[in-house]
Amino acid sequence: KAQDELRTKGFGEKEGAQFVLKPYEVLYLKQSNRLKLSGRDMNFDSLFEHLLKYDRNIMTKFLVYRDLKSRGYVAKEGFGFGNDFRVYERGEYEKKPAKYVVFDISEGSNITARSFANAVEQVEKMGKEAVAAVIERRGEVIYYKASKIRFLQNSYDPRIVK
């Protein structure tokens, strides 16, 4: 069955008797000519415009998702840090938990150091590695591994300073 094949490759979720795809998965499958919509079939651009009405971040999600898939990773919706994905090592989907949480940041967007540090800390508390996916204006995705820096207790001793 096509749904089972998609699910084993990391697409969609079974919800009761239905098989449900996320909007970025629909765009990915449509762009790669692996999905035909029933009813009124749309081309990629009109489908994108339609989905944009419901999710203004659909382009950044799609760009990161497509890039991760092109690198052979399985990416599933994340833990609610905004635009994030749980990312599984190649060949580990359904065998081991996700190793990474990838969250996207569009070039030029405002994010505070505190909110970034909080997201990294929450990811590390779950035992995952935090990765920031920065989407450049041209659509290129660049990944940065992020971790919390722990400084040793800083004590000032005036006798040491000359």
N, C-alpha and C positions, 0 to 999 in steps of 0.2 A: 504494500500500500504506500502511496506517495507520502502520506502524512508521517508514517513510521520512518521512512527514509529521511525525510526532512528533520524529524525529531532526533534521530541518532546522529545527525550532522550538527546538532546544536540549534536548530531553528525552532521557534514556537514553543508553546506549552499546551498540554492537554488540560482543558477545563471542562470537567464533566464529559459529555459526549462530543464536545466541540474541540477543534484544534485551532488555536488562536496565535496569530503572528503579531509581533510588535510592528509599528509603522516603519521603523528603520529597516526591519527585516523584509517587509513588503517592497520597499524601495530597492533594496539590495537584490532581491530575487527578480524584480521587474527589470532592473538595469542589466542583469546578467541573462535575461531572456529565459529564466527558469520559472516564471510565474505568468499565468494568463488569468485575468480577472473575468469572472462570469458577469452576466448582465451587460452593462456598457463598459466595454474595454477602454482603458485610458492609456495614453502613452506616458512615458516617464515624467515629462514636464507637467502635464495636467494632473497626474497623480500626486506629484510633489506639491503643486499649488493647492490641491484639495487637502492634503495632510497638514500643510502649513497653517491652515485655518484653526486646527486643533492643537498644534504644538509649534510654537515659534522657534524652538530649538531643534527642529527636525533635521535641518541641514548639518549642524555640528554633530549630532548623534549619528547620522548617516555616514558622514565622512570618516569618523573614528571607527565605526562598525565596519565599514567597507575596508578600511586600511588593516584592521585587525584580522579580518577574514582573509585578505590577500596574503597575509603573513602566516596563515595556517592555524590561527587561534580560534577557539570557540569563545564567543562573547555573549553573555546573558545580562539581562537588566540587573543593575547593581543594588545597593543597599539604601538608596535614598539620599545620597549626598548631593543631589542635583542631577547632572548628566553624568552618570557613572555606569560602568560595566564590571561585572565579575568576569575575569578572564582566566581560562584554563590553559595549562601547558598543552602543547601539541600532544594529541593522543590520550590525554588524561580525562576528558569530559566523561562524566558518569562513572569514573573510576576513582578519582580523587577530588577533594574540594578545590575550588578556584584558588590559584596561587596569588593572583593580582587583583587589585581594584584599580581600574583606570578611570580617571575623571577628566573631562575635557574642559579646556579653557581656550576661548577664542582670543586670538591676538588682538590686543587693544581693549579687552574687557577689563573691568575693574574688579579686583578681588583683593581683599585685605590679607595681610600676612597672618593675622590671627585666624581668619576663617580657613585659610589654606593649612595652617599648622593644626587646627582642630580636626580638619578632615583627615590629615595624615595620621594624627594620633588615634582617631577612631578606627581607621583601617588597620593600624598596627595592633590595636587591642584585639582585633578579630583574628590576628595571626596571619594577616595577608600583607603583601608588599604594595605600597602605594605608588602609582605611576600617574604623572600628569601628562595628558595628551594636549599639546598646544597646537591649535589649528591656525596656520598662517593665513593671511588674506587671500592667497592664491589657492587655498584648499589643501596645502601640504600639511601632513600631520607629523609632528616631532614629539618624541617621548622622552620624559625625564623621570628617572626613578627618584622618589622623594622619601626621606626618612627624618625622623625627629633627632635633633642633635641634643645630647645631654652633656652639659658642661659640669665639670667638677666644681665643688664648692669653691667659690672665689673669695679668698680672705686676704685682706691687705695688711701687711706688716710693715710699718714705716721704718723699722730697723734694717730691712733688706734693701730698700730703695736708697740709692746714693745720689 
